[in-house]
Amino acid sequence: MAAAAARPVSRMLRRVLRSSVRSCSSGAPVTLPRPGEPSQPATEELSRRRQFLREHVAPFSAFLTDSFGRRHSYLRISLTEKCNLRCQYCMPEEGVPLTPKAKLLTTEEILTLARLFVKEGVDKIRLTGGEPLIRPDVVDIVAQLHRLEGLRTIGVTTNGINLARLLPSLQKAGLSAINISLDTLVPAKFEFIVRRKGFHKVMEGIHKAIELGYNPVKVNCVVMRGLNEDELLNFVALTKGLPLDVRFIEYMPFDGNKWNFRKMVSYKEMLDTLRQQWPELEKLPEEESSTAKAFKIPGFRGQVSFITSMSEHFCGTCNRLRITADGNLKVCLFGNSEVSLRDHLRAGASEEELLRIIGAAVGRKKQQHAELFLMLQDSPPAILSLSSWDPLRVQDLRHRMSFSNQVATLWKGCRVPQIPPLAHWWLGSGSLQRHYSSHRDSATNPKCLSPVSPAPATHSGPLPTSDQLTHVNTEGRAAMVDVGQKPDTERVAVASAMVLLGPVAFKLVQENQLKKGDALVVAQLAGIQAAKLTSQLIPLCHHVALSHVQVQLELDSTRHAVVIQASCRARGPTGVEMEALTSAAVAALTLYDMCKAVSRDIVLGEIKLISKTGGQRGDFHRA
């Protein structure tokens, strides 16, 4: 029995030691060194790898083992560059330039490479994209992969739009694992993030996966500050009665060529938020080479995980390789280095030649992805102090939990939320008037004004004013006001704006026929987000922890206009007038952006403060 176990090891070592060097080219067929030629610089690297293999003899391919001893048994294959969504953190609205079809891997080439990797020790393949389920022959590809001896897991990462329709066939073909991307449980926000409709199709796909027995069904949620970090508890609540593994992924804050940490919510900050609600949260044992830190709430069917790619990277145990849709091998997601396996395949490279190319690429894999290393070196406080940034909350905990319970109830009944909690819409009888409000109960009011209005303020005589600019010091320089000694009081401010669209754009907005999507929903969400980010936009504004933001939009058919009203509430030493004004202004700008393809003759105006209450200077109400 020991001799039988040693045979594959001996074969593997003979194959490693047979060749003195490995050479690789990313754009031309491999050429082997001629007899008598001097050794290449790669010899030292190869010697180190041989030494490792001698000390850690195991039946695993040397070609897939790097110089740090990491064995790459997990292969991700991109089936297409195309996607049927346009997620804001992934690609521009118009999409990205696509590789010509002739340069993409054919089905046979995909299967040839998969067969080779599985033969060398890969036991898990995940199909990705773009969106893999828009590839016409995806079911056949899964079926062909299922026949590969030694392949234990075939997974897919999908946006879920086509999942409910294709999953029964995919399951019969051999699909064994599913990851579904979903960044929000609010339908209106979903449309805002992905710039397409389809929230309920994704929910149907998740339900279908549960119905067909997949356990767990993994739900990937990229957490972004100011956009969806206030939904963490809602996502976790779903795991109470459903076999879901909700995976919160740290946003990789790379904007162009600059690292942008403002959008990133760290693993520690997310974990603290969850533990405030569920102190009994338990950490589960970590699987070998797992990228996720898993937790479970006692009594819940599902679990929650964190992908800490930024704050606590997992390079040391990385076992992943990637093949892009055009046939390039990437040994690191962050690295720019790629090797074209497609070119070598089409040039007639043999299996041994392909293995040497793959082995050389794996051998060059760095201990840690360089870009992240440089970022951490340049900006260590960015990650270390992120937990001290107070997340901006729009709704209090009771509101969020009531929504969590509502979502869980709907799931148990095999239904999905039908009414966006941030965007109820009302259709007046006999007309096509559309009204939007961010207040949860706004549907009860035909004017779409909140039934819970700010408490009316009593006038206290003439409004106190200052004869000096408070943001200018005695030397005439800009200065931030010190509010440290001011008492905390309840502050409420209401601001408005008007957008004159003109008849053509107005009709399209009224009938929700704009190609970009629902302009009122997008403008409403933009207004809410702007209120939360005011201190980042207006230099001398203090950061305010808002307790409530409400944005209302009403169509005025007589003027072909949209009337915007934004109200903000907080308790603190400084007012929220700027938050309300910024909210209204940005909502107006967003309407212009949504409609500018139809008309450039749009006018933004009447941005003004309607009222403010609280503070030492008294209340203000515009006549």
C-alpha positions as CSV (number, residue, x, y, z in Angstrom):
1,M,0.0,0.0,0.0
2,A,2.9,2.4,0.8
3,A,4.5,1.5,-2.5
4,A,1.2,2.3,-4.3
5,A,1.0,5.7,-2.6
6,A,4.6,6.4,-3.5
7,R,4.2,5.8,-7.2
8,P,2.3,9.0,-8.1
9,V,4.9,10.9,-5.9
10,S,7.8,9.4,-7.8
11,R,6.1,10.1,-11.2
12,M,5.6,13.7,-10.1
13,L,9.2,14.2,-8.9
14,R,10.6,12.6,-12.1
15,R,8.5,15.0,-14.1
16,V,9.8,18.0,-12.1
17,L,13.4,16.9,-12.3
18,R,13.3,15.9,-15.9
19,S,13.6,19.5,-17.2
20,S,16.5,21.7,-16.0
21,V,14.6,25.0,-16.7
22,R,11.1,26.2,-17.5
23,S,10.6,28.9,-20.1
24,C,7.5,30.9,-20.8
25,S,6.3,33.5,-23.3
26,S,3.0,35.3,-23.1
27,G,2.7,36.0,-26.8
28,A,4.5,33.2,-28.7
29,P,4.9,29.4,-28.6
30,V,7.2,28.1,-26.0
31,T,10.8,27.4,-27.0
32,L,12.9,24.9,-25.1
33,P,16.5,25.6,-24.3
34,R,19.0,24.1,-26.8
35,P,21.5,21.5,-25.4
36,G,24.5,23.3,-24.1
37,E,22.8,26.6,-23.6
38,P,23.5,28.3,-20.2
39,S,20.9,28.1,-17.5
40,Q,18.3,30.9,-17.2
41,P,17.9,33.1,-14.1
42,A,14.8,31.0,-13.3
43,T,17.0,28.1,-12.3
44,E,17.5,29.4,-8.7
45,E,13.7,29.8,-8.3
46,L,13.2,26.3,-9.6
47,S,15.8,24.9,-7.3
48,R,14.1,26.4,-4.3
49,R,10.8,24.8,-5.4
50,R,12.4,21.4,-5.9
51,Q,13.9,21.7,-2.4
52,F,10.5,22.4,-1.0
53,L,9.0,19.4,-2.8
54,R,11.7,17.1,-1.5
55,E,11.0,18.2,2.0
56,H,7.2,18.1,1.6
57,V,6.6,15.1,-0.6
58,A,2.9,14.9,-1.5
59,P,0.9,13.7,-4.6
60,F,0.4,17.2,-5.9
61,S,1.7,18.8,-9.1
62,A,4.9,20.7,-8.9
63,F,3.6,22.9,-11.7
64,L,0.8,24.2,-9.5
65,T,3.0,24.7,-6.4
66,D,4.7,28.0,-6.0
67,S,8.0,28.9,-4.4
68,F,6.2,29.6,-1.1
69,G,4.7,26.1,-1.0
70,R,1.1,27.2,-1.9
71,R,-0.7,24.5,-3.7
72,H,-3.2,25.8,-6.3
73,S,-6.1,23.4,-6.4
74,Y,-8.8,26.0,-7.2
75,L,-9.3,27.4,-10.7
76,R,-11.6,30.2,-11.7
77,I,-12.6,30.3,-15.4
78,S,-14.2,33.4,-16.9
79,L,-16.7,32.2,-19.6
80,T,-17.4,35.7,-20.9
81,E,-16.6,39.4,-20.6
82,K,-20.2,40.4,-21.1
83,C,-22.6,41.2,-18.4
84,N,-26.3,42.0,-18.4
85,L,-25.9,44.5,-15.5
86,R,-23.9,47.7,-15.1
87,C,-22.9,47.8,-11.4
88,Q,-21.6,51.2,-10.5
89,Y,-18.5,49.9,-8.7
90,C,-17.7,47.5,-11.6
91,M,-18.1,49.3,-14.9
92,P,-19.3,52.5,-16.6
93,E,-22.9,52.8,-17.7
94,E,-22.0,52.4,-21.3
95,G,-20.1,49.1,-20.6
96,V,-16.5,48.3,-21.4
97,P,-14.8,47.6,-24.7
98,L,-15.1,43.9,-25.4
99,T,-12.5,41.5,-26.8
100,P,-13.3,40.4,-30.4
101,K,-14.9,37.0,-30.4
102,A,-12.1,35.4,-32.3
103,K,-9.7,36.2,-29.4
104,L,-11.9,34.6,-26.8
105,L,-11.5,31.0,-25.7
106,T,-13.7,28.5,-27.5
107,T,-15.6,25.9,-25.6
108,E,-13.1,23.2,-26.6
109,E,-10.2,25.4,-25.5
110,I,-11.9,25.9,-22.1
111,L,-12.4,22.2,-21.6
112,T,-8.8,21.4,-22.8
113,L,-7.3,23.7,-20.2
114,A,-9.7,22.6,-17.5
115,R,-8.8,19.0,-18.2
116,L,-5.1,19.8,-17.9
117,F,-5.5,21.6,-14.6
118,V,-7.6,18.9,-13.1
119,K,-5.1,16.3,-14.2
120,E,-2.5,18.2,-12.2
121,G,-4.5,18.4,-9.0
122,V,-7.1,21.1,-9.3
123,D,-10.3,19.8,-7.6
124,K,-12.5,22.9,-7.7
125,I,-13.5,25.0,-10.7
126,R,-15.6,28.1,-10.4
127,L,-17.2,29.6,-13.5
128,T,-17.3,33.4,-13.6
129,G,-17.6,36.3,-16.0
130,G,-18.8,38.9,-16.8
131,E,-22.0,37.0,-16.1
132,P,-21.4,33.3,-16.9
133,L,-25.0,32.4,-17.2
134,I,-25.5,34.6,-20.4
135,R,-23.1,32.2,-22.3
136,P,-25.4,30.0,-24.4
137,D,-23.5,26.8,-23.8
138,V,-23.0,27.1,-20.1
139,V,-25.0,24.0,-19.3
140,D,-23.0,21.9,-21.7
141,I,-19.7,23.3,-20.3
142,V,-20.8,22.2,-16.8
143,A,-21.8,18.8,-18.0
144,Q,-18.4,18.3,-19.7
145,L,-16.6,19.5,-16.6
146,H,-18.6,17.1,-14.5
147,R,-17.1,14.2,-16.4
148,L,-13.5,15.1,-15.3
149,E,-12.1,12.5,-12.9
150,G,-10.8,14.2,-9.8
151,L,-12.9,17.3,-10.0
152,R,-14.9,17.5,-6.8
153,T,-16.6,20.9,-7.0
154,I,-18.1,22.9,-9.9
155,G,-19.3,26.3,-8.8
156,V,-20.7,29.4,-10.4
157,T,-20.7,33.1,-9.4
158,T,-23.7,34.8,-10.9
159,N,-25.7,38.0,-10.5
160,G,-28.8,35.8,-10.4
161,I,-30.8,37.4,-13.2
162,N,-30.9,34.1,-15.2
163,L,-30.5,31.7,-12.3
164,A,-34.1,30.6,-11.7
165,R,-34.6,29.7,-15.4
166,L,-31.3,27.8,-15.8
167,L,-30.6,26.2,-12.4
168,P,-32.6,23.0,-12.9
169,S,-30.6,22.2,-16.0
170,L,-27.4,23.3,-14.4
171,Q,-28.0,21.0,-11.4
172,K,-28.7,18.0,-13.6
173,A,-25.5,18.8,-15.5
174,G,-23.5,18.7,-12.3
175,L,-23.3,22.2,-10.8
176,S,-22.6,21.8,-7.1
177,A,-22.1,25.3,-5.6
178,I,-23.7,28.7,-6.1
179,N,-22.6,32.2,-5.2
180,I,-25.1,35.0,-5.9
181,S,-24.1,38.6,-5.9
182,L,-26.6,40.9,-4.2
183,D,-25.7,44.2,-2.6
184,T,-29.0,45.4,-1.3
185,L,-32.5,44.2,-0.2
186,V,-34.1,47.4,-1.4
187,P,-35.5,47.1,-5.0
188,A,-35.1,50.8,-5.7
189,K,-31.5,50.8,-4.5
190,F,-30.8,47.7,-6.5
191,E,-31.8,49.5,-9.6
192,F,-29.7,52.4,-8.6
193,I,-26.6,50.3,-8.0
194,V,-26.8,48.0,-11.1
195,R,-28.5,50.5,-13.4
196,R,-30.9,47.8,-14.5
197,K,-34.1,46.3,-13.3
198,G,-34.1,42.7,-12.0
199,F,-34.2,42.6,-8.2
200,H,-37.1,40.1,-8.1
201,K,-35.4,37.8,-10.6
202,V,-32.4,37.6,-8.3
203,M,-34.7,36.8,-5.4
204,E,-36.4,34.1,-7.4
205,G,-33.0,32.7,-8.2
206,I,-32.0,32.5,-4.5
207,H,-35.4,30.9,-3.7
208,K,-34.9,28.3,-6.6
209,A,-31.5,27.4,-5.3
210,I,-32.9,26.7,-1.8
211,E,-35.8,24.8,-3.3
212,L,-33.4,22.6,-5.2
213,G,-31.4,21.7,-2.1
214,Y,-28.3,23.8,-2.4
215,N,-27.0,24.3,1.1
216,P,-25.6,26.7,1.8
217,V,-26.6,29.2,-0.9
218,K,-23.9,31.8,-0.8
219,V,-24.9,35.4,-1.1
220,N,-22.1,37.9,-1.9
221,C,-22.6,41.5,-0.7
222,V,-20.0,44.1,-1.4
223,V,-20.3,46.6,1.5
224,M,-19.9,50.3,0.5
225,R,-19.9,53.2,2.9
226,G,-22.8,55.6,2.3
227,L,-24.6,53.1,0.1
228,N,-25.5,49.9,1.8
229,E,-23.6,49.6,5.1
230,D,-26.9,50.3,6.9
231,E,-28.4,47.0,5.6
232,L,-26.0,44.6,7.4
233,L,-28.5,43.6,10.0
234,N,-31.2,43.1,7.3
235,F,-29.0,40.6,5.5
236,V,-28.0,38.7,8.6
237,A,-31.7,38.5,9.6
238,L,-32.3,36.4,6.5
239,T,-30.0,33.6,7.8
240,K,-32.4,33.0,10.7
241,G,-34.8,30.8,8.8
242,L,-32.9,30.2,5.5
243,P,-29.8,28.1,4.7
244,L,-27.8,31.1,3.4
245,D,-24.2,32.0,3.8
246,V,-24.3,35.8,3.6
247,R,-20.7,36.9,2.7
248,F,-19.9,40.5,3.4
249,I,-17.0,41.5,1.1
250,E,-14.8,44.5,1.9
251,Y,-15.0,47.0,-0.9
252,M,-11.7,47.1,-2.8
253,P,-11.4,50.9,-3.0
254,F,-9.5,51.4,-6.3
255,D,-10.8,54.4,-8.2
256,G,-8.7,54.9,-11.4
257,N,-5.2,55.0,-10.1
258,K,-6.0,56.1,-6.5
259,W,-6.9,54.2,-3.5
260,N,-10.2,55.6,-2.2
261,F,-10.9,54.5,1.4
262,R,-14.0,56.6,2.0
263,K,-16.2,53.8,0.6
264,M,-14.6,51.0,2.4
265,V,-16.1,49.5,5.5
266,S,-13.7,47.2,7.4
267,Y,-14.4,43.7,8.6
268,K,-13.9,44.8,12.2
269,E,-16.4,47.6,11.8
270,M,-19.0,45.3,10.3
271,L,-18.4,42.7,13.0
272,D,-18.9,45.3,15.7
273,T,-22.2,46.3,14.1
274,L,-23.4,42.7,14.1
275,R,-22.3,42.1,17.7
276,Q,-24.2,45.0,19.0
277,Q,-27.4,43.3,17.8
278,W,-26.3,39.7,18.4
279,P,-23.7,39.5,21.2
280,E,-23.9,35.7,21.0
281,L,-22.4,35.6,17.5
282,E,-20.0,32.7,17.4
283,K,-16.9,32.3,15.2
284,L,-16.7,29.1,13.2
285,P,-13.5,27.2,12.5
286,E,-11.7,28.4,9.4
287,E,-11.3,25.9,6.5
288,E,-7.9,25.5,5.0
289,S,-7.2,28.0,2.2
290,S,-10.6,29.7,2.9
291,T,-10.9,33.4,2.2
292,A,-13.8,33.8,4.5
293,K,-14.1,34.3,8.3
294,A,-17.3,32.6,9.2
295,F,-19.7,33.3,12.1
296,K,-23.0,31.9,13.2
297,I,-25.8,33.1,15.5
298,P,-27.0,30.2,17.7
299,G,-30.4,28.9,16.5
300,F,-30.1,30.4,13.0
301,R,-30.1,28.1,10.0
302,G,-27.6,30.0,8.0
303,Q,-24.3,31.8,8.7
304,V,-22.5,35.0,7.9
305,S,-19.0,35.4,6.6
306,F,-16.5,38.2,5.9
307,I,-14.1,38.4,2.9
308,T,-11.4,40.5,4.4
309,S,-9.4,41.1,1.2
310,M,-8.3,44.6,2.3
311,S,-7.9,44.7,6.1
312,E,-6.7,41.2,6.7
313,H,-5.5,39.7,3.3
314,F,-5.2,36.0,2.8
315,C,-2.3,35.9,0.4
316,G,-0.4,33.4,2.6
317,T,-2.9,30.6,2.0
318,C,-4.0,31.6,-1.5
319,N,-4.7,28.5,-3.6
320,R,-6.4,30.2,-6.6
321,L,-5.6,30.6,-10.2
322,R,-7.7,32.4,-12.8
323,I,-8.1,32.1,-16.6
324,T,-9.7,35.1,-18.2
325,A,-12.2,34.9,-21.1
326,D,-9.5,35.6,-23.6
327,G,-7.3,32.8,-22.3
328,N,-4.8,34.6,-20.0
329,L,-3.6,32.9,-16.9
330,K,-3.6,35.2,-13.8
331,V,-1.9,33.9,-10.7
332,C,-3.1,36.9,-8.6
333,L,-6.3,39.0,-8.9
334,F,-4.3,42.2,-8.0
335,G,-1.4,41.5,-10.2
336,N,-1.0,42.8,-13.8
337,S,1.1,39.9,-14.9
338,E,-0.7,37.5,-17.4
339,V,0.4,34.6,-19.5
340,S,-1.6,33.8,-22.7
341,L,-2.5,30.1,-22.7
342,R,-4.7,30.7,-25.7
343,D,-1.8,31.7,-27.9
344,H,0.2,28.6,-27.0
345,L,-2.8,26.4,-27.5
346,R,-3.5,27.8,-31.0
347,A,0.2,27.5,-31.8
348,G,0.0,23.8,-31.2
349,A,1.9,23.6,-27.9
350,S,2.0,20.1,-26.4
351,E,0.6,19.3,-22.9
352,E,4.2,19.2,-21.5
353,E,4.9,22.6,-23.0
354,L,1.7,24.1,-21.6
355,L,2.6,22.7,-18.1
356,R,6.0,24.3,-18.2
357,I,4.4,27.6,-19.1
358,I,1.9,27.3,-16.3
359,G,4.6,26.2,-13.9
360,A,6.8,29.1,-14.7
361,A,3.9,31.6,-14.1
362,V,3.0,29.9,-10.8
363,G,6.6,30.0,-9.8
364,R,6.7,33.8,-10.3
365,K,3.7,34.4,-8.0
366,K,4.6,36.9,-5.3
367,Q,4.2,36.2,-1.6
368,Q,1.7,39.1,-1.4
369,H,0.0,41.1,-4.1
370,A,2.3,44.1,-4.7
371,E,-0.4,46.8,-5.1
372,L,-1.9,46.0,-1.8
373,F,1.5,45.9,-0.1
374,L,2.4,49.3,-1.4
375,M,-1.0,50.7,-0.4
376,L,-0.6,49.4,3.1
377,Q,2.8,50.9,3.3
378,D,1.7,54.3,2.0
379,S,-1.5,54.5,4.0
380,P,-1.4,52.4,7.1
381,P,-3.8,54.6,9.1
382,A,-6.5,54.2,6.4
383,I,-7.2,50.6,7.4
384,L,-6.1,50.8,11.0
385,S,-8.3,53.7,11.9
386,L,-11.3,52.9,9.8
387,S,-13.2,51.5,12.7
388,S,-13.1,54.9,14.3
389,W,-15.1,56.4,11.4
390,D,-18.7,56.6,12.6
391,P,-21.0,55.0,9.9
392,L,-23.7,57.4,8.9
393,R,-27.1,56.0,9.8
394,V,-30.4,57.2,8.3
395,Q,-32.7,55.1,10.4
396,D,-32.6,54.0,14.0
397,L,-32.1,50.4,15.0
398,R,-35.8,49.7,15.7
399,H,-36.6,50.8,12.1
400,R,-34.0,48.5,10.7
401,M,-35.0,45.6,12.7
402,S,-38.7,46.0,11.8
403,F,-37.6,45.8,8.2
404,S,-35.5,42.8,8.9
405,N,-38.5,41.0,10.4
406,Q,-40.6,42.0,7.5
407,V,-38.1,40.6,5.0
408,A,-37.7,37.4,6.9
409,T,-41.5,37.0,7.1
410,L,-41.8,37.5,3.3
411,W,-39.0,34.9,2.7
412,K,-40.8,32.3,4.8
413,G,-43.9,32.8,2.7
414,C,-41.8,32.3,-0.5
415,R,-42.4,35.9,-1.4
416,V,-40.1,38.9,-1.9
417,P,-40.4,42.5,-0.7
418,Q,-42.7,44.3,-3.1
419,I,-42.5,47.8,-1.7
420,P,-39.1,49.5,-1.5
421,P,-38.8,50.8,2.1
422,L,-37.0,53.8,0.9
423,A,-39.1,54.6,-2.2
424,H,-42.9,54.0,-1.8
425,W,-44.7,55.3,-4.9
426,W,-48.2,56.4,-5.3
427,L,-50.3,56.7,-8.5
428,G,-53.1,59.2,-8.3
429,S,-56.5,58.0,-9.7
430,G,-57.3,59.3,-13.1
431,S,-53.8,60.7,-13.8
432,L,-50.2,59.7,-14.3
433,Q,-48.8,61.8,-11.5
434,R,-46.0,60.0,-9.8
435,H,-44.7,61.0,-6.3
436,Y,-41.7,59.7,-4.4
437,S,-40.8,59.9,-0.7
438,S,-38.2,58.2,1.4
439,H,-40.5,58.1,4.3
440,R,-41.8,54.5,5.0
441,D,-45.5,55.6,5.4
442,S,-45.6,58.2,2.6
443,A,-48.0,56.1,0.5
444,T,-50.8,57.2,2.8
445,N,-50.5,60.8,1.8
446,P,-51.5,61.8,-1.8
447,K,-49.2,64.8,-1.7
448,C,-46.4,62.4,-0.7
449,L,-45.6,64.5,2.3
450,S,-44.5,62.7,5.5
451,P,-47.4,62.2,7.9
452,V,-44.8,62.6,10.6
453,S,-43.8,66.2,10.1
454,P,-41.1,67.9,12.0
455,A,-42.5,69.4,15.2
456,P,-43.6,73.0,14.5
457,A,-41.3,75.5,16.1
458,T,-42.5,78.5,18.0
459,H,-41.1,81.9,17.0
460,S,-39.1,83.6,19.6
461,G,-39.2,87.1,18.3
462,P,-36.8,88.4,15.7
463,L,-34.4,85.9,14.4
464,P,-31.0,86.5,15.9
465,T,-28.3,87.2,13.3
466,S,-24.6,87.7,13.3
467,D,-22.9,90.7,11.9
468,Q,-19.8,88.6,11.1
469,L,-19.1,85.6,8.9
470,T,-18.6,82.7,11.3
471,H,-16.3,80.8,8.9
472,V,-13.8,83.7,8.7
473,N,-11.3,84.4,11.5
474,T,-10.0,87.9,12.5
475,E,-7.3,87.7,9.9
476,G,-9.8,87.1,7.1
477,R,-8.9,83.5,6.6
478,A,-11.3,80.6,6.3
479,A,-11.7,78.8,9.6
480,M,-13.9,76.0,11.0
481,V,-16.2,77.0,13.8
482,D,-15.5,75.3,17.2
483,V,-18.8,73.7,18.3
484,G,-17.3,71.8,21.2
485,Q,-18.9,74.0,23.9
486,K,-22.3,74.2,22.3
487,P,-25.1,72.1,23.9
488,D,-26.7,69.3,22.0
489,T,-30.2,70.1,20.8
490,E,-32.7,68.6,18.4
491,R,-32.0,70.0,14.9
492,V,-34.3,69.8,11.9
493,A,-34.0,71.6,8.6
494,V,-36.0,71.5,5.4
495,A,-34.8,72.6,2.0
496,S,-36.3,72.6,-1.5
497,A,-35.3,72.8,-5.1
498,M,-37.1,72.8,-8.5
499,V,-36.1,71.3,-11.8
500,L,-37.8,72.7,-14.9
501,L,-37.6,69.8,-17.3
502,G,-39.6,70.9,-20.3
503,P,-42.5,69.0,-21.8
504,V,-40.6,66.2,-23.5
505,A,-38.4,65.2,-20.6
506,F,-41.2,65.7,-18.2
507,K,-43.4,63.2,-20.0
508,L,-40.6,60.6,-20.1
509,V,-40.0,61.0,-16.3
510,Q,-43.8,60.9,-15.6
511,E,-44.2,57.7,-17.6
512,N,-40.9,56.2,-16.4
513,Q,-39.6,55.8,-20.0
514,L,-36.1,57.1,-19.7
515,K,-33.4,54.7,-21.0
516,K,-31.3,55.3,-17.9
517,G,-34.0,54.1,-15.6
518,D,-36.4,55.6,-13.0
519,A,-35.2,59.2,-12.6
520,L,-37.2,59.8,-9.5
521,V,-35.9,56.8,-7.6
522,V,-32.3,57.5,-8.6
523,A,-32.6,61.2,-7.7
524,Q,-34.2,60.3,-4.3
525,L,-31.4,57.9,-3.4
526,A,-28.8,60.5,-4.5
527,G,-30.4,63.1,-2.3
528,I,-30.2,60.7,0.7
529,Q,-26.6,59.8,0.0
530,A,-25.6,63.4,-0.5
531,A,-27.0,64.4,2.9
532,K,-24.9,61.8,4.6
533,L,-21.8,63.0,2.7
534,T,-22.2,66.7,3.2
535,S,-19.1,67.2,5.3
536,Q,-17.0,65.6,2.6
537,L,-18.4,67.9,0.0
538,I,-18.5,71.3,1.8
539,P,-15.1,71.9,3.3
540,L,-16.0,73.7,6.6
541,C,-19.0,71.7,7.5
542,H,-18.9,69.5,10.6
543,H,-19.6,65.8,10.3
544,V,-23.2,65.3,11.6
545,A,-24.6,62.0,12.7
546,L,-28.0,62.2,11.0
547,S,-30.9,60.4,12.6
548,H,-33.3,60.8,9.7
549,V,-33.2,61.9,6.1
550,Q,-36.3,62.3,4.0
551,V,-36.4,63.2,0.3
552,Q,-39.7,63.8,-1.6
553,L,-40.2,64.5,-5.3
554,E,-43.5,65.7,-6.7
555,L,-44.3,66.2,-10.4
556,D,-45.8,69.6,-11.3
557,S,-47.5,69.2,-14.7
558,T,-48.4,72.9,-15.0
559,R,-44.8,73.9,-15.1
560,H,-43.3,70.6,-16.4
561,A,-41.2,70.5,-13.3
562,V,-40.1,68.3,-10.4
563,V,-40.4,69.9,-6.9
564,I,-37.9,68.4,-4.5
565,Q,-38.1,68.7,-0.7
566,A,-35.4,67.4,1.6
567,S,-35.5,67.3,5.4
568,C,-32.8,66.2,7.8
569,R,-32.9,65.6,11.5
570,A,-30.1,65.2,14.1
571,R,-29.3,65.8,17.7
572,G,-26.1,67.7,18.2
573,P,-24.2,71.0,18.6
574,T,-24.6,72.2,15.0
575,G,-27.4,72.6,12.6
576,V,-28.4,70.4,9.6
577,E,-29.3,73.2,7.1
578,M,-26.3,72.4,4.9
579,E,-27.3,68.7,4.8
580,A,-30.8,69.5,3.7
581,L,-29.6,72.0,1.1
582,T,-27.0,69.6,-0.3
583,S,-29.6,66.8,-0.4
584,A,-32.0,68.9,-2.5
585,A,-29.3,70.3,-4.7
586,V,-27.8,66.9,-5.5
587,A,-31.2,65.4,-6.1
588,A,-31.8,68.2,-8.6
589,L,-28.4,67.6,-10.3
590,T,-29.2,63.9,-10.5
591,L,-32.4,64.6,-12.3
592,Y,-30.5,66.7,-14.8
593,D,-28.0,63.9,-15.4
594,M,-30.8,61.4,-15.9
595,C,-32.6,63.6,-18.4
596,K,-29.8,65.5,-20.2
597,A,-29.7,63.1,-23.2
598,V,-33.3,64.2,-23.9
599,S,-33.0,67.9,-23.3
600,R,-30.2,70.4,-22.5
601,D,-32.7,73.1,-21.8
602,I,-33.3,72.0,-18.2
603,V,-33.2,74.6,-15.5
604,L,-32.3,74.0,-11.9
605,G,-33.5,76.7,-9.5
606,E,-35.1,77.8,-6.3
607,I,-32.6,76.0,-4.1
608,K,-33.5,77.4,-0.7
609,L,-33.9,76.7,3.0
610,I,-37.6,76.3,3.9
611,S,-37.2,76.0,7.7
612,K,-34.8,75.2,10.5
613,T,-35.4,74.5,14.1
614,G,-33.1,74.2,17.1
615,G,-29.9,75.9,18.0
616,Q,-28.9,79.2,19.7
617,R,-30.0,81.4,16.8
618,G,-33.6,80.4,17.0
619,D,-35.9,79.0,14.5
620,F,-36.5,80.0,10.9
621,H,-39.6,79.6,8.6
622,R,-39.7,81.0,5.1
623,A,-42.9,82.8,4.5
